[in-house]
Amino acid sequence: MWTGRFQEPTHDLLRRYSESVSFDRRLWRHDLQGSRAHAAALRAAGFLTAAEERAINQGMDEITADIEAGRFEWREDLEDVHMNLEAELTRRIGAPGAKLHTARSRNDQVALDLRLWLRDECAAAQDAVRGLQTALVGLAGRHPDAVMPGYTHLQRAQPVLFAHHLLAYVEMLERDHDRLGECSRRLDVMPLGSGAIAGSTLVLDRRLVAKRLGFARVSANSMDAVSDRDFACDFLYAAAMIGMHLSRLSEDVILWATSEFGFLKLSDAFTTGSSLMPQKKNPDVAELTRGKTGRLYGDLFAVLTTLKGLPMTYNRDLQEDKERVFDAADTVRAALQVFAAMLGEARANEARMAAAAADPLLLATDLADHLVRAGVPFRQAHEITGRLVARAEKLKTPLDRLPDEEWPAAHASLDAVSARKLFSVPRSLAARRAPGAPSPANVRRELVKWQARLKQKTRR
Ligand code: ARG
């Protein structure tokens, strides 16, 4: 491709070191898509005849068929996907193929390809996010009334509905969905026409190219356009964030699946056994996902680090972006899909969860609230309740079974009968009816809202 200037062939070591076709061939469909739009602009500007443009499109149709059939021969010596496709096109159709790279550089070409590829990938990742949200809402819907302890510091804190806990993840994933949408909006800029760095003396209609490819805008600065990978980082960040959310969900699933918790039963199809211990049933999906989150963070940091030292504009370092972006896209999509499938078959053990939530200590705050209603300042109410908890501990009795005389002794406004009534999980939950709090009515409303929203399956 650049033999005009060179007298010696590329050294084998360099050829192998610098090739990217082994991985960027993944961009082939988007590369051809971009080239077709470019050919249309060349034709509109009079650099190609209608017949030449037709020949190019036809050649690309054949190449498409060959690649899809696995017949295309990718050549490492042609370095990357762009040169492989262009060389093959020229081999097939001759002169028109050799005209295709007019007013274009691989620098704006690769920027375009990656944007096109990521645009599709963002949409696919958004669908996968919707899939997991649907699985979480489905699990919640199978156990709409199940009560479990909510935890802070991994210590039992207050009772919540299992559905409320699951819907917390649905909210996280909604933000992830939104972030991917934001990523799509940001990458919606068409870079072709920026050339290597300074556009071209052969001026093409960039808006035509953008329109054909479905981009909202054309880039405003050719130097920025060939060196900008912010959109890739946006995607990697969105993927890392999804990884973090999935890792937290993994941690919950792993805990819930232990004999100690026993809250969740995973199906055989989504657990693995031990080669040694016959009784084992391991939550490998969750563990792998927690593990892969490190990879997603690594992908983001690798690209951020690659970018930080680059002088303007295109530098070959930028070739390092693709494997990280591909890896993150594959990893995050696979994790979302397998998690959705696993949760689709998971069953909660409502009895175990209810037993864990039945400890009256989880309603100690309700007792303090009761005192507040009698006019006691909260700090004092907290103190009084704390002393009652200590008394119960001392007398080795559950908090709600403290002897009658203990209650008025703790505070004049307390009596045993009304105090004991407080220790009812349903009553406590029903009272938590501020927006966002887990009263059964609220949670039911949220569940129905999400069921309806996810059924529409709208993107963005
Ligand atoms: N394979 C290159 C990449 O991935 C394409 C652009 C090459 N441009 C160049 N001037 N060598 O970034």
Boltz pocket constraint, residues with backbone or C-beta under 6 A from the ligand:
constraints:
  - pocket:
      binder: B
      contacts: [[A, 18], [A, 20], [A, 24], [A, 80], [A, 106], [A, 107], [A, 110], [A, 314], [A, 315], [A, 316], [A, 318], [A, 319], [A, 320], [A, 322]]
      max_distance: 6.0
